[in-house]
Amino acid sequence: MSRRTGEVYRVDWLPGTDVLHGTCHCGAEHTAEDPVTMWDWMLAHPRGHSRVHPRVHHSPGNGS
């Protein structure tokens, strides 16, 4: 069995949108449309983790 680290990462989908809202174990929040971008941000802790305002990162799409 693996040890518990006590770190909790939470990612919620905002219904009606393509936006994910993430909360790091440190309390910082972030929004992104791409799940990979979200997890890259989460796992980069503490780089880019401020409690001021979450940032929205839009994925390059097909313009629709």
All heavy atoms as TSV, in Angstrom:
chain	resi	resn	atom	element	x	y	z
A	1	MET	N	N	0.849	-1.173	0.000
A	1	MET	CA	C	0.000	0.000	0.000
A	1	MET	C	C	0.896	1.238	0.000
A	1	MET	O	O	1.926	1.270	0.630
A	1	MET	CB	C	-0.904	-0.027	1.231
A	1	MET	CG	C	-1.790	1.164	1.265
A	1	MET	SD	S	-3.313	1.121	2.240
A	1	MET	CE	C	-2.949	0.347	3.739
A	2	SER	N	N	0.478	2.270	-0.708
A	2	SER	CA	C	1.271	3.496	-0.784
A	2	SER	C	C	0.985	4.404	0.410
A	2	SER	O	O	-0.063	4.336	1.034
A	2	SER	CB	C	0.979	4.246	-2.086
A	2	SER	OG	O	-0.364	4.639	-2.117
A	3	ARG	N	N	1.963	5.245	0.709
A	3	ARG	CA	C	1.807	6.214	1.796
A	3	ARG	C	C	0.956	7.373	1.341
A	3	ARG	O	O	1.014	7.797	0.193
A	3	ARG	CB	C	3.175	6.762	2.210
A	3	ARG	CG	C	3.896	5.901	3.149
A	3	ARG	CD	C	5.131	6.576	3.669
A	3	ARG	NE	N	5.486	7.788	2.927
A	3	ARG	CZ	C	6.580	8.460	3.105
A	3	ARG	NH1	N	7.453	8.068	3.961
A	3	ARG	NH2	N	6.839	9.549	2.421
A	4	ARG	N	N	0.212	7.951	2.252
A	4	ARG	CA	C	-0.578	9.150	1.957
A	4	ARG	C	C	0.309	10.374	2.101
A	4	ARG	O	O	1.074	10.479	3.041
A	4	ARG	CB	C	-1.752	9.255	2.914
A	4	ARG	CG	C	-2.680	8.080	2.798
A	4	ARG	CD	C	-3.799	8.226	3.751
A	4	ARG	NE	N	-4.996	8.335	2.938
A	4	ARG	CZ	C	-6.162	8.690	3.390
A	4	ARG	NH1	N	-6.312	8.985	4.661
A	4	ARG	NH2	N	-7.195	8.746	2.608
A	5	THR	N	N	0.165	11.309	1.155
A	5	THR	CA	C	0.988	12.515	1.202
A	5	THR	C	C	0.270	13.681	1.856
A	5	THR	O	O	0.890	14.660	2.223
A	5	THR	CB	C	1.420	12.950	-0.212
A	5	THR	OG1	O	0.252	13.300	-0.949
A	5	THR	CG2	C	2.176	11.853	-0.922
A	6	GLY	N	N	-1.052	13.603	1.936
A	6	GLY	CA	C	-1.814	14.707	2.501
A	6	GLY	C	C	-2.109	15.801	1.487
A	6	GLY	O	O	-2.750	16.784	1.801
A	7	GLU	N	N	-1.636	15.637	0.252
A	7	GLU	CA	C	-1.883	16.631	-0.788
A	7	GLU	C	C	-3.164	16.266	-1.522
A	7	GLU	O	O	-3.318	15.151	-1.999
A	7	GLU	CB	C	-0.722	16.685	-1.764
A	7	GLU	CG	C	0.557	17.159	-1.119
A	7	GLU	CD	C	1.731	17.116	-2.062
A	7	GLU	OE1	O	1.595	16.641	-3.201
A	7	GLU	OE2	O	2.807	17.556	-1.648
A	8	VAL	N	N	-4.070	17.226	-1.615
A	8	VAL	CA	C	-5.331	16.993	-2.295
A	8	VAL	C	C	-5.449	17.979	-3.455
A	8	VAL	O	O	-5.318	19.179	-3.269
A	8	VAL	CB	C	-6.540	17.173	-1.339
A	8	VAL	CG1	C	-7.849	17.030	-2.091
A	8	VAL	CG2	C	-6.451	16.189	-0.188
A	9	TYR	N	N	-5.654	17.441	-4.628
A	9	TYR	CA	C	-5.855	18.245	-5.826
A	9	TYR	C	C	-7.311	18.056	-6.242
A	9	TYR	O	O	-7.808	16.938	-6.272
A	9	TYR	CB	C	-4.958	17.777	-6.972
A	9	TYR	CG	C	-3.494	17.846	-6.647
A	9	TYR	CD1	C	-2.829	16.746	-6.120
A	9	TYR	CD2	C	-2.779	19.007	-6.881
A	9	TYR	CE1	C	-1.477	16.801	-5.838
A	9	TYR	CE2	C	-1.427	19.075	-6.604
A	9	TYR	CZ	C	-0.778	17.968	-6.079
A	9	TYR	OH	O	0.547	18.026	-5.803
A	10	ARG	N	N	-7.975	19.137	-6.590
A	10	ARG	CA	C	-9.380	19.039	-6.983
A	10	ARG	C	C	-9.565	19.724	-8.326
A	10	ARG	O	O	-9.138	20.859	-8.517
A	10	ARG	CB	C	-10.252	19.710	-5.928
A	10	ARG	CG	C	-11.709	19.641	-6.263
A	10	ARG	CD	C	-12.533	20.334	-5.208
A	10	ARG	NE	N	-13.918	20.238	-5.578
A	10	ARG	CZ	C	-14.848	19.673	-4.831
A	10	ARG	NH1	N	-14.543	19.182	-3.659
A	10	ARG	NH2	N	-16.079	19.619	-5.253
A	11	VAL	N	N	-10.225	19.026	-9.243
A	11	VAL	CA	C	-10.556	19.588	-10.547
A	11	VAL	C	C	-12.047	19.406	-10.761
A	11	VAL	O	O	-12.562	18.298	-10.660
A	11	VAL	CB	C	-9.769	18.907	-11.687
A	11	VAL	CG1	C	-10.183	19.482	-13.035
A	11	VAL	CG2	C	-8.272	19.061	-11.482
A	12	ASP	N	N	-12.732	20.504	-11.005
A	12	ASP	CA	C	-14.168	20.484	-11.271
A	12	ASP	C	C	-14.403	20.985	-12.687
A	12	ASP	O	O	-13.722	21.882	-13.161
A	12	ASP	CB	C	-14.923	21.423	-10.309
A	12	ASP	CG	C	-14.776	20.996	-8.863
A	12	ASP	OD1	O	-15.072	19.835	-8.558
A	12	ASP	OD2	O	-14.351	21.842	-8.048
A	13	TRP	N	N	-15.387	20.410	-13.327
A	13	TRP	CA	C	-15.825	20.870	-14.632
A	13	TRP	C	C	-16.931	21.887	-14.412
A	13	TRP	O	O	-17.838	21.679	-13.608
A	13	TRP	CB	C	-16.324	19.686	-15.448
A	13	TRP	CG	C	-17.109	20.052	-16.662
A	13	TRP	CD1	C	-16.660	20.723	-17.765
A	13	TRP	CD2	C	-18.490	19.770	-16.899
A	13	TRP	NE1	N	-17.668	20.865	-18.677
A	13	TRP	CE2	C	-18.815	20.281	-18.164
A	13	TRP	CE3	C	-19.482	19.128	-16.181
A	13	TRP	CZ2	C	-20.078	20.185	-18.711
A	13	TRP	CZ3	C	-20.743	19.026	-16.725
A	13	TRP	CH2	C	-21.020	19.549	-17.980
A	14	LEU	N	N	-16.875	23.010	-15.096
A	14	LEU	CA	C	-17.905	24.033	-14.990
A	14	LEU	C	C	-18.989	23.713	-16.017
A	14	LEU	O	O	-18.765	23.862	-17.228
A	14	LEU	CB	C	-17.312	25.424	-15.219
A	14	LEU	CG	C	-16.190	25.811	-14.247
A	14	LEU	CD1	C	-15.622	27.174	-14.590
A	14	LEU	CD2	C	-16.690	25.792	-12.821
A	15	PRO	N	N	-20.139	23.209	-15.573
A	15	PRO	CA	C	-21.197	22.768	-16.494
A	15	PRO	C	C	-21.578	23.839	-17.512
A	15	PRO	O	O	-21.615	25.024	-17.206
A	15	PRO	CB	C	-22.377	22.470	-15.565
A	15	PRO	CG	C	-21.745	22.178	-14.246
A	15	PRO	CD	C	-20.528	23.061	-14.182
A	16	GLY	N	N	-21.828	23.396	-18.719
A	16	GLY	CA	C	-22.211	24.303	-19.791
A	16	GLY	C	C	-21.025	24.960	-20.476
A	16	GLY	O	O	-21.201	25.808	-21.349
A	17	THR	N	N	-19.804	24.607	-20.060
A	17	THR	CA	C	-18.592	25.191	-20.638
A	17	THR	C	C	-17.589	24.078	-20.922
A	17	THR	O	O	-17.821	22.918	-20.594
A	17	THR	CB	C	-17.918	26.195	-19.683
A	17	THR	OG1	O	-17.338	25.471	-18.592
A	17	THR	CG2	C	-18.902	27.217	-19.144
A	18	ASP	N	N	-16.475	24.444	-21.509
A	18	ASP	CA	C	-15.345	23.525	-21.675
A	18	ASP	C	C	-14.266	23.843	-20.644
A	18	ASP	O	O	-13.110	23.465	-20.813
A	18	ASP	CB	C	-14.743	23.663	-23.076
A	18	ASP	CG	C	-15.668	23.139	-24.152
A	18	ASP	OD1	O	-16.495	22.265	-23.843
A	18	ASP	OD2	O	-15.569	23.605	-25.296
A	19	VAL	N	N	-14.631	24.538	-19.584
A	19	VAL	CA	C	-13.662	25.045	-18.613
A	19	VAL	C	C	-13.566	24.120	-17.399
A	19	VAL	O	O	-14.565	23.662	-16.862
A	19	VAL	CB	C	-14.043	26.475	-18.162
A	19	VAL	CG1	C	-13.091	26.993	-17.104
A	19	VAL	CG2	C	-14.056	27.415	-19.363
A	20	LEU	N	N	-12.328	23.870	-16.993
A	20	LEU	CA	C	-12.035	23.127	-15.768
A	20	LEU	C	C	-11.546	24.117	-14.720
A	20	LEU	O	O	-10.800	25.046	-15.025
A	20	LEU	CB	C	-10.943	22.083	-16.023
A	20	LEU	CG	C	-11.274	21.030	-17.074
A	20	LEU	CD1	C	-10.025	20.231	-17.398
A	20	LEU	CD2	C	-12.389	20.126	-16.578
A	21	HIS	N	N	-11.955	23.915	-13.492
A	21	HIS	CA	C	-11.520	24.762	-12.381
A	21	HIS	C	C	-10.760	23.867	-11.411
A	21	HIS	O	O	-11.299	22.886	-10.910
A	21	HIS	CB	C	-12.721	25.402	-11.683
A	21	HIS	CG	C	-12.335	26.207	-10.497
A	21	HIS	ND1	N	-12.429	25.731	-9.216
A	21	HIS	CD2	C	-11.831	27.462	-10.404
A	21	HIS	CE1	C	-12.004	26.662	-8.380
A	21	HIS	NE2	N	-11.631	27.718	-9.080
A	22	GLY	N	N	-9.500	24.202	-11.173
A	22	GLY	CA	C	-8.664	23.397	-10.295
A	22	GLY	C	C	-8.289	24.132	-9.030
A	22	GLY	O	O	-8.095	25.343	-9.042
A	23	THR	N	N	-8.193	23.365	-7.950
A	23	THR	CA	C	-7.726	23.897	-6.676
A	23	THR	C	C	-6.582	23.012	-6.194
A	23	THR	O	O	-6.746	21.807	-6.044
A	23	THR	CB	C	-8.857	23.911	-5.628
A	23	THR	OG1	O	-9.972	24.621	-6.158
A	23	THR	CG2	C	-8.394	24.576	-4.338
A	24	CYS	N	N	-5.443	23.638	-5.967
A	24	CYS	CA	C	-4.259	22.934	-5.489
A	24	CYS	C	C	-4.359	22.708	-3.982
A	24	CYS	O	O	-5.126	23.375	-3.294
A	24	CYS	CB	C	-3.026	23.767	-5.811
A	24	CYS	SG	S	-1.461	22.998	-5.311
A	25	HIS	N	N	-3.546	21.811	-3.481
A	25	HIS	CA	C	-3.515	21.567	-2.038
A	25	HIS	C	C	-3.094	22.798	-1.249
A	25	HIS	O	O	-3.410	22.932	-0.071
A	25	HIS	CB	C	-2.602	20.383	-1.702
A	25	HIS	CG	C	-1.160	20.607	-2.071
A	25	HIS	ND1	N	-0.271	21.203	-1.227
A	25	HIS	CD2	C	-0.488	20.318	-3.198
A	25	HIS	CE1	C	0.915	21.267	-1.812
A	25	HIS	NE2	N	0.801	20.731	-3.008
A	26	CYS	N	N	-2.447	23.779	-1.912
A	26	CYS	CA	C	-2.027	25.004	-1.232
A	26	CYS	C	C	-3.130	26.058	-1.216
A	26	CYS	O	O	-2.980	27.099	-0.603
A	26	CYS	CB	C	-0.773	25.572	-1.890
A	26	CYS	SG	S	-1.029	26.276	-3.538
A	27	GLY	N	N	-4.246	25.772	-1.919
A	27	GLY	CA	C	-5.354	26.711	-1.950
A	27	GLY	C	C	-5.398	27.578	-3.197
A	27	GLY	O	O	-6.375	28.274	-3.440
A	28	ALA	N	N	-4.332	27.542	-4.008
A	28	ALA	CA	C	-4.323	28.317	-5.255
A	28	ALA	C	C	-5.348	27.735	-6.215
A	28	ALA	O	O	-5.586	26.527	-6.223
A	28	ALA	CB	C	-2.932	28.286	-5.878
A	29	GLU	N	N	-5.937	28.600	-7.031
A	29	GLU	CA	C	-6.954	28.176	-7.991
A	29	GLU	C	C	-6.536	28.557	-9.405
A	29	GLU	O	O	-5.793	29.517	-9.607
A	29	GLU	CB	C	-8.296	28.821	-7.660
A	29	GLU	CG	C	-8.829	28.390	-6.313
A	29	GLU	CD	C	-10.157	29.030	-5.983
A	29	GLU	OE1	O	-10.497	30.071	-6.585
A	29	GLU	OE2	O	-10.866	28.478	-5.122
A	30	HIS	N	N	-7.040	27.802	-10.355
A	30	HIS	CA	C	-6.649	27.982	-11.753
A	30	HIS	C	C	-7.778	27.458	-12.632
A	30	HIS	O	O	-8.473	26.516	-12.247
A	30	HIS	CB	C	-5.377	27.171	-11.985
A	30	HIS	CG	C	-4.761	27.330	-13.317
A	30	HIS	ND1	N	-4.061	28.445	-13.684
A	30	HIS	CD2	C	-4.698	26.489	-14.377
A	30	HIS	CE1	C	-3.591	28.280	-14.919
A	30	HIS	NE2	N	-3.977	27.097	-15.349
A	31	THR	N	N	-7.973	28.041	-13.796
A	31	THR	CA	C	-8.931	27.517	-14.751
A	31	THR	C	C	-8.242	27.291	-16.082
A	31	THR	O	O	-7.301	28.006	-16.439
A	31	THR	CB	C	-10.141	28.462	-14.956
A	31	THR	OG1	O	-9.663	29.743	-15.341
A	31	THR	CG2	C	-10.976	28.580	-13.701
A	32	ALA	N	N	-8.689	26.268	-16.792
A	32	ALA	CA	C	-8.141	25.937	-18.104
A	32	ALA	C	C	-9.157	25.106	-18.863
A	32	ALA	O	O	-9.994	24.440	-18.258
A	32	ALA	CB	C	-6.825	25.175	-17.966
A	33	GLU	N	N	-9.058	25.141	-20.183
A	33	GLU	CA	C	-9.925	24.305	-21.009
A	33	GLU	C	C	-9.292	22.947	-21.286
A	33	GLU	O	O	-9.990	21.990	-21.574
A	33	GLU	CB	C	-10.231	25.007	-22.327
A	33	GLU	CG	C	-11.137	26.200	-22.155
A	33	GLU	CD	C	-11.492	26.860	-23.477
A	33	GLU	OE1	O	-10.918	26.487	-24.517
A	33	GLU	OE2	O	-12.356	27.743	-23.460
A	34	ASP	N	N	-7.995	22.866	-21.193
A	34	ASP	CA	C	-7.271	21.636	-21.509
A	34	ASP	C	C	-6.874	20.899	-20.229
A	34	ASP	O	O	-6.202	21.472	-19.369
A	34	ASP	CB	C	-6.027	21.994	-22.312
A	34	ASP	CG	C	-5.185	20.801	-22.680
A	34	ASP	OD1	O	-5.754	19.716	-22.922
A	34	ASP	OD2	O	-3.952	20.946	-22.737
A	35	PRO	N	N	-7.281	19.628	-20.080
A	35	PRO	CA	C	-6.939	18.890	-18.867
A	35	PRO	C	C	-5.430	18.742	-18.651
A	35	PRO	O	O	-4.956	18.762	-17.520
A	35	PRO	CB	C	-7.593	17.526	-19.051
A	35	PRO	CG	C	-8.429	17.594	-20.264
A	35	PRO	CD	C	-8.117	18.859	-20.982
A	36	VAL	N	N	-4.668	18.612	-19.732
A	36	VAL	CA	C	-3.211	18.487	-19.596
A	36	VAL	C	C	-2.625	19.772	-19.034
A	36	VAL	O	O	-1.769	19.752	-18.141
A	36	VAL	CB	C	-2.560	18.110	-20.943
A	36	VAL	CG1	C	-1.043	18.142	-20.842
A	36	VAL	CG2	C	-3.048	16.738	-21.403
A	37	THR	N	N	-3.105	20.914	-19.529
A	37	THR	CA	C	-2.660	22.206	-19.001
A	37	THR	C	C	-2.978	22.316	-17.517
A	37	THR	O	O	-2.157	22.795	-16.730
A	37	THR	CB	C	-3.338	23.362	-19.775
A	37	THR	OG1	O	-2.994	23.251	-21.149
A	37	THR	CG2	C	-2.916	24.711	-19.240
A	38	MET	N	N	-4.172	21.867	-17.149
A	38	MET	CA	C	-4.577	21.920	-15.735
A	38	MET	C	C	-3.635	21.086	-14.873
A	38	MET	O	O	-3.123	21.553	-13.848
A	38	MET	CB	C	-6.020	21.426	-15.580
A	38	MET	CG	C	-6.485	21.344	-14.130
A	38	MET	SD	S	-6.456	22.931	-13.253
A	38	MET	CE	C	-7.773	23.773	-14.093
A	39	TRP	N	N	-3.382	19.848	-15.254
A	39	TRP	CA	C	-2.532	18.987	-14.436
A	39	TRP	C	C	-1.079	19.442	-14.451
A	39	TRP	O	O	-0.374	19.320	-13.446
A	39	TRP	CB	C	-2.683	17.526	-14.840
A	39	TRP	CG	C	-3.979	16.995	-14.312
A	39	TRP	CD1	C	-5.111	16.726	-15.007
A	39	TRP	CD2	C	-4.293	16.747	-12.931
A	39	TRP	NE1	N	-6.112	16.311	-14.152
A	39	TRP	CE2	C	-5.636	16.314	-12.871
A	39	TRP	CE3	C	-3.583	16.846	-11.738
A	39	TRP	CZ2	C	-6.278	15.975	-11.692
A	39	TRP	CZ3	C	-4.224	16.507	-10.549
A	39	TRP	CH2	C	-5.542	16.087	-10.530
A	40	ASP	N	N	-0.602	19.989	-15.567
A	40	ASP	CA	C	0.754	20.558	-15.582
A	40	ASP	C	C	0.869	21.666	-14.552
A	40	ASP	O	O	1.857	21.750	-13.819
A	40	ASP	CB	C	1.111	21.108	-16.968
A	40	ASP	CG	C	1.454	20.034	-17.973
A	40	ASP	OD1	O	1.677	18.870	-17.559
A	40	ASP	OD2	O	1.489	20.359	-19.179
A	41	TRP	N	N	-0.158	22.526	-14.465
A	41	TRP	CA	C	-0.153	23.610	-13.485
A	41	TRP	C	C	-0.177	23.038	-12.065
A	41	TRP	O	O	0.589	23.457	-11.206
A	41	TRP	CB	C	-1.355	24.537	-13.706
A	41	TRP	CG	C	-1.464	25.580	-12.644
A	41	TRP	CD1	C	-0.785	26.758	-12.580
A	41	TRP	CD2	C	-2.280	25.527	-11.463
A	41	TRP	NE1	N	-1.127	27.439	-11.438
A	41	TRP	CE2	C	-2.050	26.703	-10.742
A	41	TRP	CE3	C	-3.182	24.594	-10.960
A	41	TRP	CZ2	C	-2.682	26.969	-9.534
A	41	TRP	CZ3	C	-3.820	24.865	-9.765
A	41	TRP	CH2	C	-3.568	26.043	-9.065
A	42	MET	N	N	-1.067	22.080	-11.836
A	42	MET	CA	C	-1.176	21.493	-10.492
A	42	MET	C	C	0.148	20.893	-10.031
A	42	MET	O	O	0.589	21.135	-8.914
A	42	MET	CB	C	-2.234	20.385	-10.482
A	42	MET	CG	C	-3.623	20.887	-10.615
A	42	MET	SD	S	-4.435	20.702	-9.051
A	42	MET	CE	C	-6.086	21.139	-9.517
A	43	LEU	N	N	0.748	20.092	-10.894
A	43	LEU	CA	C	1.952	19.365	-10.507
A	43	LEU	C	C	3.199	20.236	-10.501
A	43	LEU	O	O	4.247	19.810	-10.021
A	43	LEU	CB	C	2.126	18.154	-11.421
A	43	LEU	CG	C	0.974	17.143	-11.314
A	43	LEU	CD1	C	1.144	16.036	-12.347
A	43	LEU	CD2	C	0.860	16.564	-9.907
A	44	ALA	N	N	3.105	21.479	-10.986
A	44	ALA	CA	C	4.238	22.409	-10.975
A	44	ALA	C	C	4.343	23.147	-9.642
A	44	ALA	O	O	5.228	23.983	-9.470
A	44	ALA	CB	C	4.104	23.423	-12.102
A	45	HIS	N	N	3.470	22.848	-8.683
A	45	HIS	CA	C	3.453	23.530	-7.385
A	45	HIS	C	C	4.871	23.683	-6.854
A	45	HIS	O	O	5.624	22.725	-6.890
A	45	HIS	CB	C	2.610	22.729	-6.386
A	45	HIS	CG	C	2.677	23.285	-5.004
A	45	HIS	ND1	N	1.840	24.292	-4.588
A	45	HIS	CD2	C	3.495	23.014	-3.969
A	45	HIS	CE1	C	2.140	24.587	-3.336
A	45	HIS	NE2	N	3.137	23.825	-2.949
A	46	PRO	N	N	5.294	24.844	-6.379
A	46	PRO	CA	C	4.558	26.073	-6.144
A	46	PRO	C	C	4.645	27.069	-7.305
A	46	PRO	O	O	4.091	28.152	-7.216
A	46	PRO	CB	C	5.225	26.649	-4.908
A	46	PRO	CG	C	6.657	26.271	-5.065
A	46	PRO	CD	C	6.607	24.890	-5.727
A	47	ARG	N	N	5.339	26.704	-8.410
A	47	ARG	CA	C	5.492	27.632	-9.535
A	47	ARG	C	C	4.121	27.964	-10.130
A	47	ARG	O	O	3.371	27.076	-10.499
A	47	ARG	CB	C	6.394	27.010	-10.599
A	47	ARG	CG	C	6.812	27.998	-11.662
A	47	ARG	CD	C	7.674	27.351	-12.728
A	47	ARG	NE	N	6.812	26.566	-13.606
A	47	ARG	CZ	C	6.941	25.267	-13.824
A	47	ARG	NH1	N	7.892	24.575	-13.235
A	47	ARG	NH2	N	6.115	24.642	-14.628
A	48	GLY	N	N	3.789	29.255	-10.199
A	48	GLY	CA	C	2.538	29.698	-10.784
A	48	GLY	C	C	1.352	29.633	-9.841
A	48	GLY	O	O	0.225	29.835	-10.248
A	49	HIS	N	N	1.606	29.362	-8.572
A	49	HIS	CA	C	0.526	29.218	-7.604
A	49	HIS	C	C	0.441	30.439	-6.707
A	49	HIS	O	O	1.176	30.569	-5.736
A	49	HIS	CB	C	0.743	27.967	-6.736
A	49	HIS	CG	C	0.569	26.708	-7.503
A	49	HIS	ND1	N	-0.112	25.648	-7.002
A	49	HIS	CD2	C	0.970	26.346	-8.742
A	49	HIS	CE1	C	-0.124	24.676	-7.885
A	49	HIS	NE2	N	0.542	25.083	-8.960
A	50	SER	N	N	-0.454	31.340	-7.068
A	50	SER	CA	C	-0.733	32.489	-6.216
A	50	SER	C	C	-2.216	32.459	-5.906
A	50	SER	O	O	-2.999	31.872	-6.633
A	50	SER	CB	C	-0.356	33.797	-6.910
A	50	SER	OG	O	-1.193	34.014	-8.017
A	51	ARG	N	N	-2.599	33.086	-4.837
A	51	ARG	CA	C	-4.002	33.067	-4.442
A	51	ARG	C	C	-4.737	34.314	-4.911
A	51	ARG	O	O	-5.834	34.564	-4.478
A	51	ARG	CB	C	-4.101	32.938	-2.928
A	51	ARG	CG	C	-3.633	31.607	-2.449
A	51	ARG	CD	C	-3.768	31.522	-0.971
A	51	ARG	NE	N	-4.055	30.146	-0.623
A	51	ARG	CZ	C	-4.489	29.759	0.536
A	51	ARG	NH1	N	-4.699	30.631	1.479
A	51	ARG	NH2	N	-4.728	28.511	0.778
A	52	VAL	N	N	-4.135	35.082	-5.817
A	52	VAL	CA	C	-4.729	36.346	-6.238
A	52	VAL	C	C	-5.949	36.101	-7.115
A	52	VAL	O	O	-7.064	36.318	-6.695
A	52	VAL	CB	C	-3.689	37.219	-6.976
A	52	VAL	CG1	C	-4.299	38.529	-7.397
A	52	VAL	CG2	C	-2.493	37.460	-6.075
A	53	HIS	N	N	-5.767	35.672	-8.348
A	53	HIS	CA	C	-6.870	35.433	-9.282
A	53	HIS	C	C	-6.522	34.243	-10.152
A	53	HIS	O	O	-5.397	34.159	-10.644
A	53	HIS	CB	C	-7.117	36.642	-10.185
A	53	HIS	CG	C	-7.565	37.848	-9.438
A	53	HIS	ND1	N	-8.818	37.944	-8.887
A	53	HIS	CD2	C	-6.926	38.991	-9.135
A	53	HIS	CE1	C	-8.924	39.106	-8.284
A	53	HIS	NE2	N	-7.792	39.760	-8.419
A	54	PRO	N	N	-7.460	33.357	-10.398
A	54	PRO	CA	C	-7.177	32.249	-11.316
A	54	PRO	C	C	-7.043	32.761	-12.741
A	54	PRO	O	O	-7.620	33.779	-13.104
A	54	PRO	CB	C	-8.394	31.345	-11.171
A	54	PRO	CG	C	-9.463	32.173	-10.569
A	54	PRO	CD	C	-8.785	33.298	-9.833
A	55	ARG	N	N	-6.252	32.061	-13.533
A	55	ARG	CA	C	-6.066	32.426	-14.933
A	55	ARG	C	C	-6.784	31.415	-15.818
A	55	ARG	O	O	-6.807	30.236	-15.516
A	55	ARG	CB	C	-4.577	32.403	-15.284
A	55	ARG	CG	C	-3.800	33.473	-14.557
A	55	ARG	CD	C	-2.353	33.338	-14.867
A	55	ARG	NE	N	-1.922	32.030	-14.373
A	55	ARG	CZ	C	-0.702	31.571	-14.464
A	55	ARG	NH1	N	0.217	32.268	-15.044
A	55	ARG	NH2	N	-0.377	30.386	-13.991
A	56	VAL	N	N	-7.324	31.894	-16.913
A	56	VAL	CA	C	-7.969	31.004	-17.875
A	56	VAL	C	C	-7.023	30.805	-19.045
A	56	VAL	O	O	-6.523	31.762	-19.613
A	56	VAL	CB	C	-9.302	31.597	-18.387
A	56	VAL	CG1	C	-9.893	30.700	-19.455
A	56	VAL	CG2	C	-10.276	31.772	-17.250
A	57	HIS	N	N	-6.747	29.546	-19.357
A	57	HIS	CA	C	-5.930	29.212	-20.510
A	57	HIS	C	C	-6.824	28.537	-21.526
A	57	HIS	O	O	-7.426	27.516	-21.242
A	57	HIS	CB	C	-4.787	28.258	-20.122
A	57	HIS	CG	C	-3.720	28.937	-19.355
A	57	HIS	ND1	N	-2.711	29.632	-19.969
A	57	HIS	CD2	C	-3.509	29.058	-18.043
A	57	HIS	CE1	C	-1.910	30.131	-19.054
A	57	HIS	NE2	N	-2.382	29.809	-17.873
A	58	HIS	N	N	-6.910	29.121	-22.714
A	58	HIS	CA	C	-7.738	28.551	-23.766
A	58	HIS	C	C	-6.887	27.654	-24.641
A	58	HIS	O	O	-5.775	27.999	-25.001
A	58	HIS	CB	C	-8.368	29.656	-24.608
A	58	HIS	CG	C	-9.283	30.520	-23.811
A	58	HIS	ND1	N	-10.559	30.124	-23.486
A	58	HIS	CD2	C	-9.099	31.718	-23.231
A	58	HIS	CE1	C	-11.138	31.072	-22.764
A	58	HIS	NE2	N	-10.261	32.052	-22.587
A	59	SER	N	N	-7.446	26.507	-24.962
A	59	SER	CA	C	-6.764	25.577	-25.858
A	59	SER	C	C	-6.903	26.067	-27.290
A	59	SER	O	O	-7.931	26.612	-27.647
A	59	SER	CB	C	-7.417	24.198	-25.774
A	59	SER	OG	O	-7.451	23.752	-24.467
A	60	PRO	N	N	-5.879	25.831	-28.092
A	60	PRO	CA	C	-6.043	26.161	-29.497
A	60	PRO	C	C	-7.137	25.251	-30.058
A	60	PRO	O	O	-7.110	24.055	-29.834
A	60	PRO	CB	C	-4.693	25.858	-30.131
A	60	PRO	CG	C	-3.848	25.258	-29.072
A	60	PRO	CD	C	-4.592	25.292	-27.783
A	61	GLY	N	N	-8.092	25.815	-30.709
A	61	GLY	CA	C	-9.211	25.012	-31.191
A	61	GLY	C	C	-9.465	25.251	-32.651
A	61	GLY	O	O	-8.655	25.824	-33.371
A	62	ASN	N	N	-10.636	24.831	-33.057
A	62	ASN	CA	C	-10.999	24.982	-34.451
A	62	ASN	C	C	-11.762	26.283	-34.707
A	62	ASN	O	O	-12.303	26.486	-35.772
A	62	ASN	CB	C	-11.820	23.772	-34.931
A	62	ASN	CG	C	-13.097	23.615	-34.123
A	62	ASN	OD1	O	-13.446	24.472	-33.309
A	62	ASN	ND2	N	-13.794	22.514	-34.342
A	63	GLY	N	N	-11.837	27.134	-33.694
A	63	GLY	CA	C	-12.469	28.443	-33.859
A	63	GLY	C	C	-13.973	28.426	-33.755
A	63	GLY	O	O	-14.618	29.412	-34.013
A	64	SER	N	N	-14.560	27.301	-33.383
A	64	SER	CA	C	-16.020	27.260	-33.280
A	64	SER	C	C	-16.496	27.578	-31.898
A	64	SER	O	O	-15.805	27.554	-30.947
A	64	SER	CB	C	-16.545	25.889	-33.690
A	64	SER	OG	O	-16.001	24.881	-32.895
